[in-house]
Amino acid sequence: MKYPIIAYGDPVLRRAATNIEPDEYPHIKELVENMFETMYAARGVGLAAPQVGLSMRLFVIDATPFDDDEPELKDFKKVFINAKVLEETGEEWSFNEGCLSIPDIREDVYRKPVVRLSYYDENWKHHEETFKGLAARVIQHEYDHIEGKLFTDKLSPLRKRLIQKKLTDISKGIVNVEYKMKFPAAKKGR
């Protein structure tokens, strides 16, 4: 089942998500499957639960599209539940990022190249792993979502001002997308 993706401006994208427990969400695998389906339909490489309106610490990633640049990303498909960043290291580097909740806006964002993470997978198996390069970047981007942050928060005040009208238009539904979205400030009856 494909969910509508929540657009910029919705409060759920600004809320720090809560941890989930195995007994609280017995259908986690179905949710994960639906999130992957939603992400693929929108041609994304990551999707966090807040982006589908669920304020829970869950995100999915499939970084396979980057395997031309980093061959180790072939079949890099993972589920992260209750993730916690333990450490980010290295010299920050720039990469042009976009977001399914903020369509048609791409900006250069600086992030550290290495991230160490504690998380559970969809089988509630605990992992503590270190990721680098584009895998780390995608993880950091999705992790920001469960912390209530967006990639636009990392932009300079000038860049933010320059894209403000586009952001406002997105929240109103004045954007052309090929996937289903929910717009917080869209006029009813459109």
N, CA and C atoms as a LAMMPS dump frame, in Angstrom:
ITEM: TIMESTEP
0
ITEM: NUMBER OF ATOMS
570
ITEM: BOX BOUNDS ff ff ff
-5.0000000000000000e+02 5.0000000000000000e+02
-5.0000000000000000e+02 5.0000000000000000e+02
-5.0000000000000000e+02 5.0000000000000000e+02
ITEM: ATOMS id mol type element x y z
1 1 1 N 0.836 -1.177 0
2 1 2 C 0 0 0
3 1 3 C 0.885 1.246 0
4 2 1 N 0.618 2.16 -0.901
5 2 2 C 1.385 3.397 -0.976
6 2 3 C 0.707 4.468 -0.123
7 3 1 N 1.51 5.09 0.735
8 3 2 C 1.018 6.189 1.564
9 3 3 C 1.242 7.512 0.842
10 4 1 N 0.408 8.517 1.135
11 4 2 C 0.744 9.854 0.645
12 4 3 C 1.927 10.387 1.464
13 5 1 N 2.802 11.111 0.809
14 5 2 C 3.957 11.68 1.497
15 5 3 C 3.573 13.059 2.025
16 6 1 N 3.916 13.29 3.282
17 6 2 C 3.579 14.538 3.964
18 6 3 C 4.513 15.649 3.471
19 7 1 N 3.929 16.755 3.051
20 7 2 C 4.698 17.869 2.498
21 7 3 C 5.239 18.801 3.579
22 8 1 N 6.265 19.519 3.182
23 8 2 C 6.863 20.566 4.006
24 8 3 C 5.769 21.444 4.615
25 9 1 N 5.944 21.785 5.886
26 9 2 C 4.988 22.655 6.577
27 9 3 C 4.109 21.911 7.555
28 10 1 N 4.001 20.586 7.424
29 10 2 C 3.188 19.804 8.358
30 10 3 C 3.947 19.661 9.681
31 11 1 N 3.28 19.889 10.813
32 11 2 C 3.956 19.801 12.118
33 11 3 C 4.6 18.444 12.407
34 12 1 N 4.098 17.35 11.829
35 12 2 C 4.675 16.028 12.101
36 12 3 C 6.142 15.967 11.652
37 13 1 N 6.506 16.771 10.666
38 13 2 C 7.891 16.781 10.186
39 13 3 C 8.82 17.537 11.13
40 14 1 N 8.267 18.277 12.066
41 14 2 C 9.059 19.077 13
42 14 3 C 9.073 18.498 14.415
43 15 1 N 8.401 17.386 14.603
44 15 2 C 8.3 16.764 15.915
45 15 3 C 9.361 15.673 16.046
46 16 1 N 10.067 15.647 17.176
47 16 2 C 10.978 14.532 17.433
48 16 3 C 10.115 13.285 17.637
49 17 1 N 10.389 12.257 16.848
50 17 2 C 9.575 11.042 16.884
51 17 3 C 9.876 10.217 18.133
52 18 1 N 8.932 9.356 18.49
53 18 2 C 9.088 8.542 19.697
54 18 3 C 9.541 7.127 19.349
55 19 1 N 10.258 6.526 20.308
56 19 2 C 10.672 5.13 20.153
57 19 3 C 9.446 4.232 20.095
58 20 1 N 9.592 3.104 19.447
59 20 2 C 8.506 2.125 19.414
60 20 3 C 8.994 0.82 20.016
61 21 1 N 8.087 0.085 20.602
62 21 2 C 8.395 -1.2 21.22
63 21 3 C 7.778 -2.312 20.374
64 22 1 N 8.391 -3.502 20.391
65 22 2 C 7.875 -4.603 19.563
66 22 3 C 6.403 -4.924 19.813
67 23 1 N 5.971 -4.894 21.074
68 23 2 C 4.574 -5.247 21.381
69 23 3 C 3.606 -4.115 21.012
70 24 1 N 4.115 -2.888 20.876
71 24 2 C 3.277 -1.749 20.49
72 24 3 C 2.876 -1.822 19.024
73 25 1 N 3.751 -2.37 18.214
74 25 2 C 3.528 -2.357 16.776
75 25 3 C 3.774 -3.745 16.191
76 26 1 N 2.811 -4.675 16.39
77 26 2 C 3.019 -6.051 15.927
78 26 3 C 3.06 -6.182 14.401
79 27 1 N 2.561 -5.183 13.675
80 27 2 C 2.536 -5.264 12.213
81 27 3 C 3.659 -4.429 11.586
82 28 1 N 4.807 -4.379 12.262
83 28 2 C 5.915 -3.54 11.804
84 28 3 C 6.393 -3.947 10.409
85 29 1 N 6.419 -5.245 10.12
86 29 2 C 6.91 -5.687 8.807
87 29 3 C 5.998 -5.21 7.681
88 30 1 N 4.703 -5.172 7.937
89 30 2 C 3.76 -4.672 6.938
90 30 3 C 3.974 -3.171 6.716
91 31 1 N 4.164 -2.433 7.802
92 31 2 C 4.438 -1.004 7.704
93 31 3 C 5.718 -0.767 6.901
94 32 1 N 6.771 -1.525 7.211
95 32 2 C 8.05 -1.4 6.521
96 32 3 C 7.871 -1.677 5.025
97 33 1 N 7.153 -2.727 4.7
98 33 2 C 6.893 -3.079 3.3
99 33 3 C 6.162 -1.936 2.581
100 34 1 N 5.163 -1.36 3.249
101 34 2 C 4.415 -0.238 2.667
102 34 3 C 5.291 1.003 2.506
103 35 1 N 6.191 1.216 3.45
104 35 2 C 7.099 2.365 3.342
105 35 3 C 8.053 2.191 2.16
106 36 1 N 8.582 0.977 1.986
107 36 2 C 9.441 0.728 0.817
108 36 3 C 8.652 0.944 -0.474
109 37 1 N 7.432 0.439 -0.536
110 37 2 C 6.594 0.6 -1.729
111 37 3 C 6.358 2.088 -2.022
112 38 1 N 6.071 2.861 -0.974
113 38 2 C 5.853 4.302 -1.113
114 38 3 C 7.121 4.991 -1.61
115 39 1 N 8.255 4.629 -1.019
116 39 2 C 9.54 5.226 -1.379
117 39 3 C 9.891 4.926 -2.839
118 40 1 N 9.726 3.672 -3.255
119 40 2 C 10.045 3.302 -4.639
120 40 3 C 9.126 4.016 -5.63
121 41 1 N 7.85 4.13 -5.296
122 41 2 C 6.895 4.796 -6.19
123 41 3 C 7.264 6.267 -6.391
124 42 1 N 7.888 6.87 -5.372
125 42 2 C 8.287 8.275 -5.444
126 42 3 C 9.737 8.436 -5.919
127 43 1 N 10.374 7.32 -6.223
128 43 2 C 11.769 7.298 -6.692
129 43 3 C 12.742 7.874 -5.668
130 44 1 N 12.52 7.518 -4.407
131 44 2 C 13.409 7.971 -3.347
132 44 3 C 14.411 6.891 -2.964
133 45 1 N 15.399 7.271 -2.157
134 45 2 C 16.369 6.305 -1.63
135 45 3 C 16.223 6.137 -0.121
136 46 1 N 15.352 6.938 0.494
137 46 2 C 15.092 6.829 1.92
138 46 3 C 13.737 7.414 2.232
139 47 1 N 13.132 6.908 3.302
140 47 2 C 11.834 7.42 3.738
141 47 3 C 11.705 7.184 5.238
142 48 1 N 11.344 8.244 5.962
143 48 2 C 11.161 8.154 7.411
144 48 3 C 9.677 8.156 7.739
145 49 1 N 9.319 7.488 8.839
146 49 2 C 7.915 7.383 9.244
147 49 3 C 7.217 8.747 9.347
148 50 1 N 7.868 9.81 9.874
149 50 2 C 7.176 11.098 9.909
150 50 3 C 6.744 11.586 8.513
151 51 1 N 7.446 11.159 7.475
152 51 2 C 7.097 11.57 6.115
153 51 3 C 5.817 10.913 5.613
154 52 1 N 5.334 9.907 6.335
155 52 2 C 4.037 9.311 6.002
156 52 3 C 3.049 9.555 7.147
157 53 1 N 3.381 10.54 8
158 53 2 C 2.462 10.973 9.047
159 53 3 C 2.554 10.227 10.362
160 54 1 N 3.574 9.377 10.523
161 54 2 C 3.717 8.583 11.751
162 54 3 C 4.914 9.09 12.552
163 55 1 N 4.665 9.61 13.737
164 55 2 C 5.738 10.163 14.559
165 55 3 C 6.408 9.053 15.366
166 56 1 N 7.096 8.165 14.638
167 56 2 C 7.822 7.064 15.279
168 56 3 C 9.233 6.987 14.705
169 57 1 N 10.149 6.451 15.511
170 57 2 C 11.561 6.391 15.115
171 57 3 C 11.792 5.18 14.211
172 58 1 N 11.436 5.362 12.952
173 58 2 C 11.57 4.314 11.946
174 58 3 C 11.899 4.968 10.62
175 59 1 N 12.907 4.436 9.918
176 59 2 C 13.139 4.853 8.54
177 59 3 C 13.704 3.695 7.736
178 60 1 N 13.476 3.759 6.439
179 60 2 C 13.94 2.726 5.515
180 60 3 C 14.845 3.377 4.478
181 61 1 N 15.81 2.581 3.994
182 61 2 C 16.778 3.079 3.014
183 61 3 C 17.05 1.994 1.982
184 62 1 N 17.153 2.411 0.735
185 62 2 C 17.696 1.55 -0.321
186 62 3 C 18.622 2.443 -1.143
187 63 1 N 19.923 2.353 -0.857
188 63 2 C 20.917 3.216 -1.501
189 63 3 C 21.482 2.59 -2.775
190 64 1 N 20.864 1.519 -3.258
191 64 2 C 21.335 0.838 -4.464
192 64 3 C 21.529 1.788 -5.649
193 65 1 N 20.666 2.821 -5.857
194 65 2 C 20.901 3.721 -6.991
195 65 3 C 22.278 4.4 -6.985
196 66 1 N 22.95 4.428 -5.834
197 66 2 C 24.276 5.044 -5.749
198 66 3 C 25.405 4.04 -5.985
199 67 1 N 25.081 2.79 -6.374
200 67 2 C 26.131 1.776 -6.493
201 67 3 C 27.107 2.041 -7.642
202 68 1 N 26.751 2.911 -8.592
203 68 2 C 27.716 3.307 -9.625
204 68 3 C 28.855 4.101 -8.998
205 69 1 N 28.514 4.965 -8.038
206 69 2 C 29.529 5.775 -7.356
207 69 3 C 30.264 4.986 -6.274
208 70 1 N 29.516 4.158 -5.551
209 70 2 C 30.098 3.358 -4.47
210 70 3 C 29.586 1.924 -4.61
211 71 1 N 30.364 1.027 -5.268
212 71 2 C 29.917 -0.346 -5.545
213 71 3 C 29.447 -1.128 -4.309
214 72 1 N 29.943 -0.772 -3.121
215 72 2 C 29.51 -1.475 -1.896
216 72 3 C 28.046 -1.195 -1.554
217 73 1 N 27.427 -0.241 -2.242
218 73 2 C 26.018 0.065 -1.997
219 73 3 C 25.067 -0.814 -2.828
220 74 1 N 25.622 -1.702 -3.636
221 74 2 C 24.758 -2.63 -4.376
222 74 3 C 23.977 -3.452 -3.355
223 75 1 N 22.672 -3.442 -3.461
224 75 2 C 21.78 -4.156 -2.531
225 75 3 C 21.839 -3.613 -1.101
226 76 1 N 22.172 -2.333 -0.936
227 76 2 C 22.187 -1.722 0.394
228 76 3 C 20.769 -1.277 0.747
229 77 1 N 20.026 -2.211 1.309
230 77 2 C 18.622 -1.981 1.674
231 77 3 C 18.484 -2.323 3.152
232 78 1 N 18.078 -1.328 3.958
233 78 2 C 18.03 -1.533 5.406
234 78 3 C 16.838 -0.835 6.046
235 79 1 N 16.479 -1.364 7.211
236 79 2 C 15.42 -0.809 8.046
237 79 3 C 16.066 -0.38 9.357
238 80 1 N 15.715 0.811 9.826
239 80 2 C 16.272 1.355 11.064
240 80 3 C 15.123 1.704 12.013
241 81 1 N 15.088 1.024 13.148
242 81 2 C 14.068 1.273 14.167
243 81 3 C 14.773 1.763 15.434
244 82 1 N 14.231 2.816 16.036
245 82 2 C 14.779 3.391 17.268
246 82 3 C 16.265 3.718 17.136
247 83 1 N 16.64 4.236 15.982
248 83 2 C 18.042 4.559 15.719
249 83 3 C 18.523 5.671 16.643
250 84 1 N 19.794 5.572 16.995
251 84 2 C 20.449 6.593 17.811
252 84 3 C 21.853 6.783 17.251
253 85 1 N 22.175 8.017 16.863
254 85 2 C 23.528 8.305 16.4
255 85 3 C 24.447 8.295 17.603
256 86 1 N 25.51 7.49 17.523
257 86 2 C 26.488 7.405 18.604
258 86 3 C 27.656 8.351 18.359
259 87 1 N 27.984 8.526 17.055
260 87 2 C 29.133 9.37 16.727
261 87 3 C 29.105 9.715 15.236
262 88 1 N 29.486 10.953 14.93
263 88 2 C 29.694 11.384 13.554
264 88 3 C 31.116 11.921 13.481
265 89 1 N 31.897 11.447 12.498
266 89 2 C 33.304 11.833 12.442
267 89 3 C 33.714 12.185 11.018
268 90 1 N 34.888 12.822 10.941
269 90 2 C 35.474 13.184 9.657
270 90 3 C 35.199 14.623 9.301
271 91 1 N 35.818 15.053 8.204
272 91 2 C 35.663 16.424 7.732
273 91 3 C 34.403 16.527 6.887
274 92 1 N 33.553 17.491 7.215
275 92 2 C 32.278 17.643 6.501
276 92 3 C 32.514 17.803 5.007
277 93 1 N 31.612 17.212 4.225
278 93 2 C 31.675 17.322 2.766
279 93 3 C 30.293 17.643 2.231
280 94 1 N 30.285 18.262 1.078
281 94 2 C 29.053 18.755 0.48
282 94 3 C 28.501 17.745 -0.521
283 95 1 N 27.173 17.646 -0.551
284 95 2 C 26.485 16.792 -1.521
285 95 3 C 25.12 17.414 -1.771
286 96 1 N 24.662 17.348 -2.991
287 96 2 C 23.381 17.935 -3.361
288 96 3 C 22.256 17.006 -2.914
289 97 1 N 21.452 17.451 -1.945
290 97 2 C 20.381 16.634 -1.379
291 97 3 C 19.016 17.154 -1.791
292 98 1 N 18.072 16.224 -1.829
293 98 2 C 16.671 16.541 -2.038
294 98 3 C 15.867 15.756 -1.021
295 99 1 N 14.558 15.92 -1.046
296 99 2 C 13.702 15.252 -0.066
297 99 3 C 12.319 15.052 -0.667
298 100 1 N 11.731 13.892 -0.457
299 100 2 C 10.4 13.61 -0.996
300 100 3 C 9.343 14.539 -0.409
301 101 1 N 9.556 15.038 0.807
302 101 2 C 8.614 15.97 1.434
303 101 3 C 8.809 17.409 0.954
304 102 1 N 9.912 17.644 0.252
305 102 2 C 10.243 18.978 -0.241
306 102 3 C 10.593 18.85 -1.737
307 103 1 N 9.625 18.478 -2.569
308 103 2 C 9.931 18.222 -3.979
309 103 3 C 10.4 19.47 -4.714
310 104 1 N 11.206 19.239 -5.727
311 104 2 C 11.705 20.305 -6.617
312 104 3 C 12.699 21.255 -5.968
313 105 1 N 13.185 20.923 -4.792
314 105 2 C 14.241 21.736 -4.182
315 105 3 C 15.412 20.806 -3.887
316 106 1 N 16.565 21.17 -4.41
317 106 2 C 17.797 20.44 -4.145
318 106 3 C 18.847 21.464 -3.733
319 107 1 N 19.595 21.152 -2.698
320 107 2 C 20.604 22.085 -2.2
321 107 3 C 21.832 21.307 -1.722
322 108 1 N 22.984 21.968 -1.776
323 108 2 C 24.205 21.374 -1.244
324 108 3 C 24.157 21.436 0.276
325 109 1 N 24.387 20.276 0.891
326 109 2 C 24.341 20.149 2.346
327 109 3 C 25.657 19.535 2.815
328 110 1 N 26.2 20.073 3.891
329 110 2 C 27.44 19.552 4.469
330 110 3 C 27.11 18.586 5.603
331 111 1 N 27.734 17.407 5.534
332 111 2 C 27.592 16.408 6.596
333 111 3 C 28.931 15.712 6.794
334 112 1 N 29.098 15.114 7.962
335 112 2 C 30.311 14.332 8.238
336 112 3 C 30.235 13.025 7.432
337 113 1 N 31.38 12.48 7.007
338 113 2 C 31.374 11.305 6.132
339 113 3 C 31.18 9.956 6.831
340 114 1 N 31.275 9.931 8.161
341 114 2 C 31.168 8.661 8.888
342 114 3 C 30.171 8.82 10.039
343 115 1 N 29.279 7.832 10.166
344 115 2 C 28.311 7.857 11.264
345 115 3 C 28.262 6.463 11.903
346 116 1 N 28.293 6.451 13.238
347 116 2 C 28.133 5.199 13.986
348 116 3 C 26.754 5.241 14.623
349 117 1 N 26.017 4.137 14.462
350 117 2 C 24.598 4.103 14.801
351 117 3 C 24.254 2.86 15.603
352 118 1 N 23.346 3.04 16.548
353 118 2 C 22.726 1.923 17.263
354 118 3 C 21.278 1.882 16.773
355 119 1 N 20.79 0.691 16.385
356 119 2 C 19.426 0.586 15.877
357 119 3 C 18.948 -0.866 15.913
358 120 1 N 17.649 -1.035 15.688
359 120 2 C 17.044 -2.357 15.544
360 120 3 C 16.574 -2.507 14.111
361 121 1 N 16.621 -3.738 13.605
362 121 2 C 16.072 -3.989 12.275
363 121 3 C 14.61 -4.419 12.408
364 122 1 N 13.989 -4.789 11.29
365 122 2 C 12.567 -5.142 11.308
366 122 3 C 12.258 -6.419 12.08
367 123 1 N 13.302 -7.206 12.413
368 123 2 C 13.128 -8.418 13.238
369 123 3 C 13.465 -8.148 14.702
370 124 1 N 13.632 -6.884 15.048
371 124 2 C 13.98 -6.419 16.391
372 124 3 C 15.334 -6.946 16.855
373 125 1 N 16.23 -7.166 15.883
374 125 2 C 17.604 -7.538 16.2
375 125 3 C 18.407 -6.244 16.338
376 126 1 N 19.163 -6.124 17.437
377 126 2 C 19.942 -4.916 17.689
378 126 3 C 21.239 -4.933 16.878
379 127 1 N 21.604 -3.745 16.352
380 127 2 C 22.847 -3.573 15.605
381 127 3 C 23.551 -2.317 16.1
382 128 1 N 24.853 -2.362 16.047
383 128 2 C 25.669 -1.167 16.238
384 128 3 C 26.673 -1.199 15.099
385 129 1 N 26.527 -0.252 14.176
386 129 2 C 27.324 -0.279 12.953
387 129 3 C 27.843 1.093 12.612
388 130 1 N 28.923 1.092 11.826
389 130 2 C 29.483 2.324 11.295
390 130 3 C 29.25 2.338 9.792
391 131 1 N 28.778 3.474 9.291
392 131 2 C 28.51 3.648 7.863
393 131 3 C 29.32 4.827 7.374
394 132 1 N 29.716 4.783 6.084
395 132 2 C 30.505 5.893 5.539
396 132 3 C 30.015 6.273 4.161
397 133 1 N 30.47 7.434 3.702
398 133 2 C 30.162 7.891 2.353
399 133 3 C 28.685 8.168 2.143
400 134 1 N 28.187 7.756 0.978
401 134 2 C 26.792 8.032 0.636
402 134 3 C 25.812 7.292 1.543
403 135 1 N 26.181 6.104 2.008
404 135 2 C 25.309 5.384 2.957
405 135 3 C 25.133 6.215 4.221
406 136 1 N 26.243 6.766 4.739
407 136 2 C 26.176 7.613 5.941
408 136 3 C 25.311 8.832 5.678
409 137 1 N 25.462 9.427 4.506
410 137 2 C 24.699 10.628 4.176
411 137 3 C 23.203 10.353 4.148
412 138 1 N 22.79 9.277 3.484
413 138 2 C 21.363 8.949 3.407
414 138 3 C 20.826 8.664 4.817
415 139 1 N 21.6 7.937 5.611
416 139 2 C 21.197 7.628 6.987
417 139 3 C 21.05 8.921 7.794
418 140 1 N 22.007 9.83 7.681
419 140 2 C 21.945 11.087 8.429
420 140 3 C 20.731 11.917 8.007
421 141 1 N 20.437 11.923 6.711
422 141 2 C 19.272 12.669 6.215
423 141 3 C 17.98 12.107 6.807
424 142 1 N 17.823 10.782 6.764
425 142 2 C 16.61 10.152 7.308
426 142 3 C 16.57 10.261 8.828
427 143 1 N 17.725 10.144 9.466
428 143 2 C 17.798 10.291 10.93
429 143 3 C 17.31 11.676 11.344
430 144 1 N 17.698 12.695 10.575
431 144 2 C 17.224 14.051 10.865
432 144 3 C 15.693 14.081 10.914
433 145 1 N 15.039 13.346 9.995
434 145 2 C 13.573 13.325 9.983
435 145 3 C 12.991 12.842 11.313
436 146 1 N 13.586 11.805 11.902
437 146 2 C 13.035 11.299 13.169
438 146 3 C 13.397 12.201 14.346
439 147 1 N 14.297 13.159 14.102
440 147 2 C 14.647 14.162 15.109
441 147 3 C 13.85 15.457 14.908
442 148 1 N 12.99 15.491 13.876
443 148 2 C 12.201 16.68 13.601
444 148 3 C 12.957 17.747 12.833
445 149 1 N 14.004 17.326 12.097
446 149 2 C 14.824 18.265 11.335
447 149 3 C 14.712 17.962 9.844
448 150 1 N 14.95 18.997 9.032
449 150 2 C 14.925 18.857 7.576
450 150 3 C 16.252 19.333 6.996
451 151 1 N 16.573 18.867 5.79
452 151 2 C 17.854 19.268 5.203
453 151 3 C 17.931 20.781 4.992
454 152 1 N 16.791 21.435 4.834
455 152 2 C 16.776 22.892 4.651
456 152 3 C 17.257 23.624 5.912
457 153 1 N 17.199 22.955 7.07
458 153 2 C 17.689 23.562 8.314
459 153 3 C 19.196 23.771 8.272
460 154 1 N 19.883 23.019 7.42
461 154 2 C 21.341 23.076 7.345
462 154 3 C 21.833 24.137 6.358
463 155 1 N 20.906 24.846 5.736
464 155 2 C 21.279 25.86 4.758
465 155 3 C 21.584 27.192 5.428
466 156 1 N 22.333 28.015 4.732
467 156 2 C 22.644 29.352 5.256
468 156 3 C 21.366 30.187 5.285
469 157 1 N 21.326 31.211 6.126
470 157 2 C 20.139 32.084 6.164
471 157 3 C 19.8 32.662 4.783
472 158 1 N 20.807 33.003 3.992
473 158 2 C 20.558 33.55 2.655
474 158 3 C 19.882 32.5 1.762
475 159 1 N 20.403 31.276 1.742
476 159 2 C 19.801 30.214 0.911
477 159 3 C 18.359 29.961 1.353
478 160 1 N 18.121 29.97 2.659
479 160 2 C 16.759 29.76 3.169
480 160 3 C 15.808 30.84 2.67
481 161 1 N 16.273 32.085 2.708
482 161 2 C 15.434 33.183 2.217
483 161 3 C 15.153 33.034 0.727
484 162 1 N 16.149 32.584 -0.028
485 162 2 C 15.997 32.453 -1.476
486 162 3 C 14.989 31.367 -1.872
487 163 1 N 14.827 30.353 -1.015
488 163 2 C 13.89 29.267 -1.359
489 163 3 C 12.572 29.359 -0.591
490 164 1 N 12.4 30.391 0.232
491 164 2 C 11.22 30.482 1.09
492 164 3 C 9.904 30.443 0.319
493 165 1 N 9.815 31.139 -0.812
494 165 2 C 8.577 31.133 -1.592
495 165 3 C 8.272 29.727 -2.108
496 166 1 N 9.304 29.023 -2.577
497 166 2 C 9.113 27.642 -3.051
498 166 3 C 8.605 26.751 -1.911
499 167 1 N 9.171 26.922 -0.717
500 167 2 C 8.743 26.127 0.441
501 167 3 C 7.282 26.42 0.779
502 168 1 N 6.91 27.687 0.76
503 168 2 C 5.525 28.069 1.036
504 168 3 C 4.594 27.466 -0.003
505 169 1 N 4.998 27.527 -1.269
506 169 2 C 4.186 26.939 -2.342
507 169 3 C 4.011 25.436 -2.143
508 170 1 N 5.081 24.749 -1.744
509 170 2 C 4.993 23.304 -1.508
510 170 3 C 3.954 23.02 -0.429
511 171 1 N 3.992 23.775 0.674
512 171 2 C 3.038 23.522 1.765
513 171 3 C 1.599 23.758 1.319
514 172 1 N 1.419 24.624 0.295
515 172 2 C 0.082 24.903 -0.231
516 172 3 C -0.332 23.945 -1.343
517 173 1 N 0.598 23.066 -1.756
518 173 2 C 0.277 22.132 -2.832
519 173 3 C 0.529 22.706 -4.21
520 174 1 N 1.232 23.814 -4.273
521 174 2 C 1.56 24.422 -5.562
522 174 3 C 2.91 23.869 -6.009
523 175 1 N 2.884 22.632 -6.436
524 175 2 C 4.09 21.923 -6.881
525 175 3 C 3.63 20.762 -7.75
526 176 1 N 4.439 20.414 -8.698
527 176 2 C 4.098 19.329 -9.603
528 176 3 C 4.863 18.064 -9.207
529 177 1 N 4.171 17.065 -8.705
530 177 2 C 4.815 15.813 -8.31
531 177 3 C 4.104 14.633 -8.958
532 178 1 N 4.852 13.546 -9.115
533 178 2 C 4.296 12.341 -9.734
534 178 3 C 3.876 11.306 -8.697
535 179 1 N 3.873 11.681 -7.43
536 179 2 C 3.449 10.777 -6.376
537 179 3 C 2.443 11.498 -5.489
538 180 1 N 1.687 10.702 -4.739
539 180 2 C 0.628 11.25 -3.892
540 180 3 C 1.234 11.941 -2.668
541 181 1 N 0.724 13.156 -2.397
542 181 2 C 1.199 13.918 -1.245
543 181 3 C 0.029 14.502 -0.476
544 182 1 N 0.295 14.864 0.789
545 182 2 C -0.661 15.608 1.621
546 182 3 C -0.02 16.943 1.937
547 183 1 N -0.738 18.009 1.641
548 183 2 C -0.215 19.362 1.809
549 183 3 C -0.906 20.042 2.985
550 184 1 N -0.136 20.515 3.97
551 184 2 C -0.744 21.075 5.18
552 184 3 C -1.537 22.369 4.962
553 185 1 N -1.107 23.194 4.005
554 185 2 C -1.763 24.489 3.842
555 185 3 C -2.593 24.568 2.557
556 186 1 N -2.862 23.401 1.945
557 186 2 C -3.659 23.4 0.708
558 186 3 C -5.098 23.762 1.012
559 187 1 N -5.689 24.512 0.135
560 187 2 C -7.097 24.877 0.316
561 187 3 C -7.947 23.633 0.119
562 188 1 N -8.915 23.469 0.975
563 188 2 C -9.832 22.325 0.875
564 188 3 C -10.642 22.422 -0.412
565 189 1 N -10.93 21.275 -0.983
566 189 2 C -11.753 21.24 -2.186
567 189 3 C -10.954 21.333 -3.477
568 190 1 N -9.624 21.285 -3.349
569 190 2 C -8.788 21.324 -4.551
570 190 3 C -8.596 19.958 -5.111
